[in-house]
Each structure stands twice: as structure tokens, then as C-alpha cells.
Amino acid sequence: MKVIAENEFAGAIEKGVILVDFYATWCGPCRIMAGILEDVEDALDGKANIVKIDVDECPNVARQFGIMSIPTLIIFKDGQVQEKHIGIWQYEDCVTTIKSYI
């Protein structure tokens, strides 16, 4: 999982299936989600990517997507929003949902 900056965001989501984790370092549920996403990334076998956006460091991207609560996870396919999930997303549901877009 790569933490990306605002200037990297558009390029990071433009091709393929990408899960973007909007988080903050001070957020307890975000830390829990980070652990789950490590396992999710392993299960995807490189068929989809996961990137992280720190909402404190990238407020413009967070505002662009209406992020009001964290963690918020958005699935993009070829640059287009497919699905948005707010809060901790259980491993099985997360993997199943991402794989449905591959």
C-alpha cells in the first residue's frame, strides 16, 4: 500500500481497479482498517491496487470526494467512482466487493 500525495492522486486512479483509503494518522478506526487492508492487498494478488490518502495532508482531494468521516474507502475503476464505504470494512466483504470490479 502506498500513501500518495494530492499531485499523485489523478494518476493513481486513472487505470484499473483501485481502492483508495481516506484516513488520518490520529484515527483509531483507520489504524484498524490499515491492518485489514494489508490482508486484502495480499488476497488481490496484484489484480487491484490499494492506495492511501491522508485527509490532513490532502484536504483538496478529501473535499473533492465529500469525505466527512474516516476511514472512507472508495473503489475506482479506470478513474470512475464505483462504490464508497464509510467506516471499518470487514475483510471478506471488502475482498468480494473489489473482486467484483476486476
Backbone torsions as a table, in degrees:
resi	resn	phi	psi	omega
1	MET	NA	134.7	-178.1
2	LYS	-114.5	134.7	171.3
3	VAL	-85.8	125.4	-177.2
4	ILE	-114.0	156.5	178.2
5	ALA	-93.4	167.2	-179.5
6	GLU	-55.0	-41.4	-176.7
7	ASN	-71.9	-11.0	177.9
8	GLU	-97.5	-11.6	-169.6
9	PHE	-60.8	-52.8	-175.8
10	ALA	-57.7	-42.9	179.1
11	GLY	-68.2	-31.5	-177.3
12	ALA	-70.5	-28.1	-175.4
13	ILE	-105.2	-1.4	-169.5
14	GLU	-72.0	-23.5	-176.1
15	LYS	-137.4	132.2	177.3
16	GLY	87.9	-168.8	179.6
17	VAL	-99.6	122.9	-176.6
18	ILE	-130.3	130.3	171.0
19	LEU	-100.1	123.4	177.9
20	VAL	-105.8	124.1	178.3
21	ASP	-100.7	108.9	174.8
22	PHE	-87.3	120.7	-171.6
23	TYR	-145.7	176.8	170.0
24	ALA	-140.6	149.5	-176.8
25	THR	-65.1	-27.4	-176.7
26	TRP	-87.0	-2.1	-172.3
27	CYS	-90.1	114.6	178.8
28	GLY	-58.6	-51.7	178.1
29	PRO	-60.1	-29.7	177.5
30	CYS	-66.1	-37.0	177.9
31	ARG	-67.3	-38.2	175.9
32	ILE	-62.9	-45.3	-179.2
33	MET	-62.9	-35.6	179.5
34	ALA	-59.6	-41.2	177.3
35	GLY	-63.8	-42.0	178.2
36	ILE	-63.7	-42.4	-177.2
37	LEU	-66.3	-27.9	174.9
38	GLU	-61.8	-42.5	178.0
39	ASP	-69.4	-39.0	178.2
40	VAL	-60.7	-45.2	-179.5
41	GLU	-58.2	-41.9	177.7
42	ASP	-62.1	-40.2	-177.4
43	ALA	-69.8	-22.8	-177.0
44	LEU	-81.7	-12.3	176.3
45	ASP	50.1	36.6	177.5
46	GLY	76.9	4.6	-179.1
47	LYS	-80.8	-15.2	175.2
48	ALA	-147.1	156.1	-179.1
49	ASN	-113.2	155.2	174.7
50	ILE	-122.2	128.8	174.4
51	VAL	-126.9	157.5	-177.9
52	LYS	-120.2	141.6	176.6
53	ILE	-124.7	120.3	175.8
54	ASP	-80.1	115.3	-175.3
55	VAL	-64.9	-24.7	177.5
56	ASP	-75.2	-32.9	-179.3
57	GLU	-88.1	-20.8	-175.1
58	CYS	-130.2	59.7	-175.0
59	PRO	-64.0	-28.8	-178.8
60	ASN	-68.0	-40.9	177.7
61	VAL	-67.5	-42.6	178.4
62	ALA	-59.9	-42.8	179.2
63	ARG	-65.6	-41.4	-179.4
64	GLN	-56.6	-35.1	-177.9
65	PHE	-104.1	12.7	174.1
66	GLY	63.8	36.8	-178.8
67	ILE	-74.7	113.1	-179.2
68	MET	-112.8	-22.0	179.7
69	SER	-134.9	148.9	177.1
70	ILE	-130.3	150.0	-0.6
71	PRO	-72.7	144.5	169.4
72	THR	-122.2	133.2	-179.1
73	LEU	-119.7	129.6	179.6
74	ILE	-123.5	130.7	174.8
75	ILE	-95.0	126.9	175.4
76	PHE	-112.9	144.1	171.0
77	LYS	-129.8	117.9	-177.7
78	ASP	49.9	43.8	174.5
79	GLY	86.1	-4.6	-177.1
80	GLN	-107.2	136.0	177.2
81	VAL	-65.6	129.0	177.5
82	GLN	-106.1	-39.5	-174.5
83	GLU	-160.7	148.2	-179.6
84	LYS	-129.7	135.8	179.2
85	HIS	-131.8	131.0	-179.4
86	ILE	-110.3	131.5	179.1
87	GLY	98.3	-175.1	-179.4
88	ILE	-70.2	130.2	-178.6
89	TRP	-109.0	120.5	-177.9
90	GLN	-63.6	144.6	-174.9
91	TYR	-48.3	-56.2	-174.3
92	GLU	-59.6	-45.1	-179.4
93	ASP	-65.5	-40.5	-180.0
94	CYS	-62.8	-50.3	-179.1
95	VAL	-61.8	-47.2	-179.1
96	THR	-59.0	-44.6	-178.2
97	THR	-66.3	-46.6	179.7
98	ILE	-61.4	-44.6	-178.5
99	LYS	-62.5	-26.7	179.0
100	SER	-67.2	-16.3	179.3
101	TYR	-101.0	-5.1	-178.6
102	ILE	-80.1	NA	NA
